[in-house]
Amino acid sequence: MSLLVASKHYHSVHVLVRRMPTDIKADPKLTIHQVDFARLPAAFPAVDDVFIALGTTIKVAGSQAAFRQVDCDFVVNVARAARGAGAIRLGVVSALGADPTSGVLYNRVKGEMEIAVMQLGYETVVIAQPSLLLGDRAALGQPPRSSEIWATRLLAPLGWIMPKGVRPIPATTVASALLAAMLDAKPGVRVLKSGAMQSSPGSETTFAG
């Protein structure tokens, strides 16, 4: 969000959230909409570019069905509503290993989501497939995830010896790479692999937000 607000390429930024973040810096370009993603407002903001980073875990969601609703249904519904309001470019955060034929539910749901958004008629679709995301979820009003806590404690200090394609990746790095790809977007579908995002120029830069 902070990258979009700071970008000279956008004169207004609309953010849809399930719950209000605890620390949002007011800006004339920024409008926050607290919505129920199961019942999106009929009057959807008219924008050119859409970025979607909705996601949860089965543990947090409470069931496989609830997880699928957030990570697939809600993502597709937002993308469809934005397309109906005139959006032409879509950027989505998916996950490493996304595959609609996978025997792993998490990967399968992410893969099904990717296929679905590709079919909505966007001129450009950019899909980021990060490995384990690292970041401050508390600042976003989200519960901490034990896997990410342990990754930070155990893996992050040793990340330099892990292949870039699988090492944990800061959420800010993903956001920066996705924005850069959208601003350089060509017609069609582009997939950003986790290793490539960590190798991209500026991938080591940390942004506040």
N, C-alpha and C positions, 0 to 999 in steps of 0.2 A: 504494500500500500504506500509506504513512504517513498519507494522508488518511482511510482507512478505520479505521485503528487509533485515530486522534485523534477520530473522529466519535462523538458521544454516542448515535447511532442504532444502533450495532452493539456488541454485548457480546462477540463473538468474531469473529476473522478467520482464515480458512484460506487459505493461499497455495500454489498449485501452481507449481513452477518446474522447468525443464529442468536447470538447474545452480544451485548455491547462490550467491546474490549475495555479494560480498566485504564488504559493509558493511550488516549488518542490526542494528538496535537491538532488543534483546530487550524484550518486553512481555508481560504476563500474558494479554492478549487475542489474541496472535499465535501461530499454529502454522504452521510451514513444512513443506511436503511436497515432497521431491524425487522427481519421477516421470518415467517414460518415457511421453510423450504418445501413443506408438503402442500402448502397453499400459497403459491406465489401471487403477488398482486397483479391484477389485470393490466394496470398501467405500468408497464416495465420501462425502466430508463432507456432512452434512445441513445445508443453509443455506437462507435465504429469497432472498437476492440473489446474483447471480453477475456478476462483471466479468471479461471476457476481453480481453487485450491481446497475444495471441500474434501474432508476425509475423516475417518474414525478408525476404531479397531473393534473386533467382535467383543472383546472384554468391556470396552467403554459403552458400545451400543447395546449390549445385553443379549443379543442373539444374532444368528447368521442372517436372518431376514432383515433385522434392523440395520446391520452393517451394510447389506446390499442396498437398502433404501438410500443410505447416505452416500456411499461411494459410487453408486451407479445411477440410481433413479434420480436423486437430487441433482447430480452433476448434469445428467442429460436434460432434465427439465429446465434447469437454468440456461443451458446452452440453446435449447429449443426456443425458450421465451425471448432470449436476447436476439436470436436470429430473426424471430418474428417481428422484433422491434427495429430491425434494420442493421444489426451488427454483421460485419463481413469477415472479421478475423477472430479466431478463437485460440487462446492459449490455455492448456490444461495440465495440471500436475497429476501424473499417474504414479507408477511405481516400477522399479526394476523387476523384471520377470513377468510383467503383465502379458497374459496369454489367454485368450478365450477358451482354449482347449486344455488348460492346465488342470491337474488333479488337485492343486492347492486352491482352496476357495478364494483367498485374498488375491492371488494372481489372476484367477479366472474372472473374478468380478471386475478387476481393473481392466483386463483385456476386453471384456464385454462392453465396458464403458467406452473404451477407445473406439471400438468398431461403431458403436451407436453414434458418437459425436461426429465421426467422419461422414456420416450419412445425412447430416442435417442441412447440407447445402452451403456451408461456409466456403468462401473463396480461398481462405488459408486456415489450416489447422496446425498448431505447433503443440506437440505433446512432450512434456518433460518426464523422464523415467528415472528418478533419483533412487539411490540406495537408501539406507536408513537415514532419516532426516534428523538433524540436530538443531535445536533452537529453544527459545524461551516460550514455552506454551503458557505459562502462568500469565505472561504479559498479554496474551490473547484471550484470557479467561477460560483456558482449556485445562482439563486435568492432566497432570504429568503422566507420562508413559514409562513404565518400568524398563522396557527394552531400550528406550532412548537414554535413560539415566545411566544404565549399566554400560551402554555403548560409549557414552561420554567419559565415564570413569575408567573403563578398561581398554577400549579400542582407540579412542581419539588420540591419547598420547603416543600410541604405536601406529597411527594411521599412515605414517610415511613409509612403512615397510609393507603395507597392504596394497594390492593392485587398485588403481584408481577406480576401476569399474565397480568395485564392491565396497570400498571403504565408506564409512559414514560421511555424509555431506551436509554442510550447514544449509539451513533453509534460505539464508541470505544469498548463498551462492546460486541456488536453484532459481530464486527470484530474479537475480541479476542476469543469468543466462537466458531465462525465458523471456524477459523483457527485451534483451538484445536481439533475440531471434525473431520476436514479433515485429520489432522496428525494421528488421531486415527481411521481412517476410516476402516470400514469393508464392504464387498460387500453388496449391497442392498441400500435401501433408508432410511435415517434417518432424522427426523424432529426435529428441535430445537425450542421449545416453548419459548415465551418471558420470562415467569416466571422462567423457568429452566435456561435460560442464565443469568438472574440476580442473580441466586442462585449459579452459578458455581464458583469453586475456581478461585480467581483472577478477578472476575467480577467487583470489585470495583476499579480496577487499571485503571488509566488514561494514555493513550498513546498519544504522540505528533504525529501529522500527518494530 
